[in-house]
Amino acid sequence: MDAQTANTSHGALMDSVYKGQRHIYDLTRKYYLFGRDTLIEGLDSRPGMRVLEVACGTGRNLAKIGKAWPGVQLYGLDISSEMLKNARKAVGKNAKLGLGDACAFHADETFGEPGLREKGFDRIVLSYSLSMVPDWESALAHTADQLAPGGELHIVDFGDLGGLPGPLEGLLHKWLAKFHVQTRSDLPEAARRIAKAHGIELTSTRGKLGYFQLHVLKAPRTGS
Ligand SMILES: C[S@@+](CC[C@H](N)C(=O)[O-])C[C@H]1O[C@@H](n2cnc3c(N)ncnc32)[C@H](O)[C@@H]1O
């Protein structure tokens, strides 16, 4: 399968997962997608900054970012046109949204704004998305490439779950697999590799019981 066909079929898979789920997504996910609000608090943004969420889903995070950090320019992309229907309602005219693949999007085309790729983003968010992208290391590398000089990539996702009692850990893995979610226990190592290759500073935090992991990659001010 070539990359284009793989992307189209992954988009169709995500649409099939979320066509019905999107209506109950925000209500249900608040009970198990932990760490998202901590990430938003840590964005430390200023008016005028360009803030992008890659795989923005229902737009829940973008709406909260807009409230927490007034005056930022919001952008969101997702591979599921079903999820983007919710995102449009959540953010209204406060964000530019586009259909795109985390592994390969071009910012100018996705958001209809020439020169955006060149300028880059001051803050980028990857929230519970790498666990749903088959080629998640490409998504991580491609996303890190979109940072403006001095920009920051903030990531939250399921952790190693190592602190949970064994049976619960097994059940959670099985349940997540039903939604095509795979925990990325090697994400800390991949983040270290990317940080080293780009000369980027990395801060990593393991959430309680290893339930979630948070990473912040800070690009140098002079560009990478
Ligand atoms: C669990 S949801 C997370 C949504 C949101 N970031 C949040 O924190 O609530 C995962 C999202 O990733 C999107 N997604 C999966 N693979 C993708 C890809 N290759 N490119 C862009 N989005 C993708 C799905 O369509 C879905 O909206």
The ligand as an SDF file (V2000), in Angstrom:
LIG
                    3D

 27 29  0  0  0  0  0  0  0  0999 V2000
   -8.2850   10.2060   21.0200 C   0  0  0  0  0  0  0  0  0  0  0  0
   -8.5870   11.4590   19.8320 S   0  0  0  0  0  0  0  0  0  0  0  0
   -7.8070   12.8690   20.6000 C   0  0  0  0  0  0  0  0  0  0  0  0
   -8.4860   14.1520   20.1970 C   0  0  0  0  0  0  0  0  0  0  0  0
   -7.9700   15.3930   20.9370 C   0  0  0  0  0  0  0  0  0  0  0  0
   -6.5930   15.6300   20.6080 N   0  0  0  0  0  0  0  0  0  0  0  0
   -8.1590   15.2800   22.4370 C   0  0  0  0  0  0  0  0  0  0  0  0
   -7.1830   15.3640   23.1930 O   0  0  0  0  0  0  0  0  0  0  0  0
   -9.3160   15.1260   22.8540 O   0  0  0  0  0  0  0  0  0  0  0  0
   -7.4580   11.0600   18.5390 C   0  0  0  0  0  0  0  0  0  0  0  0
   -7.6510   11.9190   17.3000 C   0  0  0  0  0  0  0  0  0  0  0  0
   -6.5480   11.6510   16.4170 O   0  0  0  0  0  0  0  0  0  0  0  0
   -7.0400   11.7340   15.0880 C   0  0  0  0  0  0  0  0  0  0  0  0
   -6.0650   11.0740   14.2110 N   0  0  0  0  0  0  0  0  0  0  0  0
   -5.7260    9.7670   14.1770 C   0  0  0  0  0  0  0  0  0  0  0  0
   -4.7710    9.5560   13.2670 N   0  0  0  0  0  0  0  0  0  0  0  0
   -4.4720   10.7600   12.7040 C   0  0  0  0  0  0  0  0  0  0  0  0
   -3.5470   11.2020   11.7190 C   0  0  0  0  0  0  0  0  0  0  0  0
   -2.7200   10.3470   11.0920 N   0  0  0  0  0  0  0  0  0  0  0  0
   -3.5120   12.5170   11.4030 N   0  0  0  0  0  0  0  0  0  0  0  0
   -4.3440   13.4080   12.0070 C   0  0  0  0  0  0  0  0  0  0  0  0
   -5.2460   13.0400   12.9540 N   0  0  0  0  0  0  0  0  0  0  0  0
   -5.3010   11.7450   13.3090 C   0  0  0  0  0  0  0  0  0  0  0  0
   -8.3920   11.0390   15.1810 C   0  0  0  0  0  0  0  0  0  0  0  0
   -9.2060   11.3040   14.0790 O   0  0  0  0  0  0  0  0  0  0  0  0
   -8.9170   11.6220   16.5030 C   0  0  0  0  0  0  0  0  0  0  0  0
   -9.6160   12.8080   16.2870 O   0  0  0  0  0  0  0  0  0  0  0  0
  1  2  1  0
  2  3  1  0
  2 10  1  0
  3  4  1  0
  4  5  1  0
  5  6  1  0
  5  7  1  0
  7  8  2  0
  7  9  1  0
 10 11  1  0
 11 12  1  0
 11 26  1  0
 12 13  1  0
 13 14  1  0
 13 24  1  0
 14 15  1  0
 14 23  1  0
 15 16  2  0
 16 17  1  0
 17 18  1  0
 17 23  2  0
 18 19  1  0
 18 20  2  0
 20 21  1  0
 21 22  2  0
 22 23  1  0
 24 25  1  0
 24 26  1  0
 26 27  1  0
M  CHG  2   2   1   9  -1
M  END
$$$$
